[in-house]
Amino acid sequence: MALVLATDDTGGPEIFASLQGEGPSAGVPVAFVRLSRCNLACTWCDTAYTWHFDGDERAHRDGVTFDRKANQVSLDPKDAAERIAALGQNRLVITGGEPLMQGGALADMLGHLPDISVEIETNGTTKAPSHVDIRVDQYNVSPKLAHSGNAADLALIPERLDFYACDPRAYFKFVIAEPSDVEEVLKLQRTYRFIPGRVFLMPEGTDSETLREREKWLSGLCLEHGFRMSDRMHIHLYGDTRGS
């Protein structure tokens, strides 16, 4: 079973080394692999090239769609693993899109990387199959709030949120565009009993100016509610670019 990846600016698979820019592992040197395809459609998604292909009528604020053939590449899982290993990192971040849509191929890839720590970024709507889950050291779960444009019955699945809330490997990262978004986070926290110290609030934005402006009021809300704040360090360092 092939692994379907997003492409970088050269048309090759988006596999690269960088510093993790968000969440509990921010600043840690890692290898990244970005998979293609997503079951949700966030209007502000900064990796829409992984899912918003020509003919997809789901809304995105940029109004841009992408040629599927030019933005997807299939790799044998062993080939993907060899490219990751060649980067020389001891931690791997698997991101997307929604990477857990490709559980079988992921398991095959990880079977060729027995000594690497694994961090998975997921929207929290699905569950890793057991042969993937056993390899995961950290889940970065990013449930999508109403401002994402996704219907709650698709984006906030009680069974899944309850599962991750009980998993000590899971951290929750919420994208915040307006102060009112935090009220939705507080409601979810009360419902699923998220531990505040495992909840990150992260400003929505793809440029430093927007992030810094939103962090001014977001920092106060984190202090008020005991949440942690996540910056988007890679945006400040590299801009909103692929492979970074």
C-alpha positions as CSV (number, residue, x, y, z in Angstrom):
1,M,0.0,0.0,0.0
2,A,1.5,3.3,-1.1
3,L,1.7,6.4,1.1
4,V,0.2,9.5,-0.4
5,L,2.2,12.6,0.4
6,A,2.0,16.3,-0.3
7,T,4.6,17.8,-2.5
8,D,7.2,20.4,-1.8
9,D,8.0,23.3,-4.1
10,T,10.1,21.1,-6.3
11,G,7.2,18.5,-6.8
12,G,9.0,16.0,-4.6
13,P,7.6,14.5,-1.4
14,E,7.3,17.0,1.5
15,I,9.8,15.3,3.8
16,F,12.2,17.6,5.5
17,A,14.1,18.5,8.7
18,S,13.2,21.6,10.7
19,L,12.3,22.8,14.2
20,Q,8.9,21.9,15.4
21,G,7.1,25.3,15.4
22,E,4.0,24.6,17.5
23,G,2.7,23.0,20.6
24,P,4.5,21.1,23.4
25,S,7.5,20.2,21.3
26,A,8.2,23.7,19.9
27,G,11.8,24.3,19.2
28,V,12.7,20.6,19.0
29,P,14.7,19.4,15.9
30,V,12.6,16.9,14.0
31,A,12.0,15.3,10.7
32,F,8.6,16.1,9.1
33,V,6.5,14.1,6.7
34,R,3.4,15.8,5.4
35,L,0.7,13.5,4.1
36,S,-2.0,14.5,1.6
37,R,-5.8,14.3,2.0
38,C,-8.1,15.5,4.8
39,N,-11.6,14.7,5.9
40,L,-12.3,18.3,7.1
41,A,-12.1,21.6,5.3
42,C,-11.0,24.5,7.4
43,T,-11.6,27.8,5.7
44,W,-8.3,29.2,7.0
45,C,-6.2,26.1,6.4
46,D,-2.6,27.0,5.5
47,T,-2.0,23.6,3.9
48,A,-5.0,23.6,1.6
49,Y,-2.8,22.1,-1.1
50,T,-3.2,18.8,0.7
51,W,-6.9,18.6,0.1
52,H,-8.5,21.5,-1.8
53,F,-8.1,20.1,-5.2
54,D,-9.7,21.2,-8.5
55,G,-13.4,20.3,-8.3
56,D,-13.6,20.4,-4.5
57,E,-16.4,22.9,-3.8
58,R,-15.8,23.1,0.0
59,A,-15.1,26.7,1.0
60,H,-11.7,28.2,1.6
61,R,-11.0,31.9,2.2
62,D,-8.4,32.1,-0.6
63,G,-10.8,30.7,-3.2
64,V,-7.9,28.7,-4.7
65,T,-7.9,25.1,-5.7
66,F,-4.9,22.9,-6.6
67,D,-4.1,20.4,-9.3
68,R,-4.2,17.0,-7.6
69,K,-1.5,15.4,-9.8
70,A,0.9,18.3,-9.1
71,N,0.4,18.3,-5.4
72,Q,0.3,14.6,-4.5
73,V,3.0,12.0,-4.8
74,S,2.8,8.3,-3.9
75,L,5.8,6.6,-2.2
76,D,6.4,3.1,-1.1
77,P,6.5,3.2,2.7
78,K,10.0,1.8,2.8
79,D,11.2,4.6,0.4
80,A,9.5,7.2,2.6
81,A,11.2,5.7,5.7
82,E,14.6,5.8,4.0
83,R,14.2,9.5,3.2
84,I,13.2,10.2,6.7
85,A,16.1,8.3,8.2
86,A,18.5,10.1,5.9
87,L,17.6,13.4,7.6
88,G,19.4,12.2,10.8
89,Q,16.8,13.2,13.3
90,N,15.6,11.1,16.3
91,R,12.0,12.4,16.3
92,L,9.4,12.3,13.5
93,V,6.4,14.6,13.2
94,I,3.7,13.1,10.9
95,T,1.3,15.8,9.7
96,G,-1.1,16.6,6.9
97,G,-3.9,17.0,5.9
98,E,-5.2,14.3,8.3
99,P,-2.4,11.7,8.6
100,L,-4.5,9.1,10.3
101,M,-6.6,8.6,7.2
102,Q,-3.6,6.5,6.0
103,G,-3.1,4.2,8.9
104,G,-2.1,1.1,7.1
105,A,0.6,2.7,5.0
106,L,1.8,4.6,8.1
107,A,2.2,1.4,10.0
108,D,4.3,0.0,7.1
109,M,6.5,3.1,7.1
110,L,7.0,3.1,10.9
111,G,8.0,-0.5,10.7
112,H,11.1,0.6,8.9
113,L,11.9,3.3,11.5
114,P,12.0,1.3,14.7
115,D,14.2,3.7,16.7
116,I,12.6,7.0,16.0
117,S,10.2,8.8,18.4
118,V,6.8,9.6,16.7
119,E,4.6,12.6,17.1
120,I,1.3,12.7,15.1
121,E,-0.7,15.9,14.4
122,T,-4.4,15.1,14.0
123,N,-7.7,16.9,13.9
124,G,-9.0,14.4,16.4
125,T,-11.8,12.9,14.3
126,T,-10.3,9.5,13.9
127,K,-8.3,7.0,15.8
128,A,-5.0,5.4,14.9
129,P,-5.1,1.7,14.2
130,S,-3.4,-0.3,16.9
131,H,-0.3,-1.1,14.8
132,V,0.2,2.7,14.5
133,D,-0.9,3.7,18.0
134,I,1.7,1.4,19.6
135,R,4.5,3.5,18.0
136,V,3.1,6.9,18.9
137,D,4.9,8.9,21.6
138,Q,2.8,12.1,21.4
139,Y,-0.5,13.1,19.8
140,N,-1.1,16.8,19.0
141,V,-4.8,16.9,18.7
142,S,-6.3,20.0,17.1
143,P,-10.1,19.9,17.3
144,K,-11.7,22.4,14.9
145,L,-13.9,25.1,16.4
146,A,-16.9,26.7,14.7
147,H,-14.9,29.4,13.0
148,S,-13.1,26.7,11.0
149,G,-16.3,26.4,8.9
150,N,-16.7,22.7,9.7
151,A,-19.9,21.3,11.0
152,A,-19.6,20.3,14.6
153,D,-21.0,16.8,13.9
154,L,-18.0,16.2,11.6
155,A,-15.3,18.1,13.5
156,L,-16.1,17.4,17.2
157,I,-16.9,13.7,17.6
158,P,-17.6,12.9,21.3
159,E,-16.3,9.4,21.2
160,R,-13.0,10.6,19.7
161,L,-12.6,13.6,22.0
162,D,-13.3,11.4,25.0
163,F,-10.7,8.9,23.8
164,Y,-7.9,11.5,23.4
165,A,-8.9,13.3,26.7
166,C,-8.1,10.0,28.5
167,D,-4.8,9.4,26.7
168,P,-1.7,10.7,28.6
169,R,0.1,11.1,25.3
170,A,-2.4,13.6,23.9
171,Y,-2.1,17.4,24.0
172,F,-4.9,19.6,22.7
173,K,-4.1,22.6,20.4
174,F,-6.9,25.0,19.5
175,V,-6.6,27.6,16.7
176,I,-8.0,30.9,18.0
177,A,-9.0,33.8,15.7
178,E,-11.1,35.9,18.1
179,P,-11.4,36.1,21.9
180,S,-14.9,34.6,21.7
181,D,-13.4,31.3,20.3
182,V,-12.0,30.6,23.8
183,E,-15.5,30.3,25.2
184,E,-16.0,27.3,22.9
185,V,-12.7,25.8,24.2
186,L,-13.9,26.3,27.8
187,K,-17.2,24.5,26.9
188,L,-15.3,21.6,25.4
189,Q,-12.9,21.5,28.4
190,R,-15.9,21.2,30.8
191,T,-17.5,18.5,28.7
192,Y,-14.4,16.3,28.2
193,R,-12.4,17.3,31.3
194,F,-9.3,18.4,29.4
195,I,-6.4,19.1,31.8
196,P,-5.7,22.8,31.4
197,G,-1.9,22.3,31.3
198,R,-2.3,20.0,28.3
199,V,-4.4,22.6,26.4
200,F,-2.6,25.0,24.0
201,L,-4.3,28.1,22.5
202,M,-2.6,29.1,19.2
203,P,-3.4,32.3,17.2
204,E,-4.6,31.8,13.7
205,G,-2.4,33.5,11.2
206,T,0.1,33.0,8.4
207,D,2.3,36.1,9.0
208,S,4.2,37.4,12.0
209,E,2.2,40.6,12.3
210,T,-1.1,38.8,12.6
211,L,0.3,36.3,15.1
212,R,1.9,38.9,17.3
213,E,-1.2,41.1,17.4
214,R,-3.4,38.1,18.4
215,E,-0.9,36.9,21.0
216,K,-1.3,40.2,22.8
217,W,-4.9,39.4,23.9
218,L,-4.5,35.6,23.8
219,S,-1.8,35.6,26.4
220,G,-4.2,37.2,28.9
221,L,-6.8,34.5,28.2
222,C,-4.2,31.8,28.8
223,L,-3.3,33.3,32.1
224,E,-7.0,33.6,33.1
225,H,-7.9,30.0,32.3
226,G,-4.6,28.2,33.0
227,F,-4.0,27.2,29.3
228,R,-0.7,27.2,27.6
229,M,0.0,29.5,24.6
230,S,1.6,28.2,21.4
231,D,3.3,30.5,18.9
232,R,3.9,29.5,15.3
233,M,7.7,29.8,15.3
234,H,8.1,28.5,11.8
235,I,6.1,31.4,10.4
236,H,8.5,33.9,12.0
237,L,11.5,32.0,10.7
238,Y,10.5,30.9,7.3
239,G,7.2,32.5,6.4
240,D,4.2,30.5,5.1
241,T,6.1,28.1,2.9
242,R,6.2,24.4,2.1
243,G,8.9,22.3,3.5
244,S,9.6,24.4,6.6
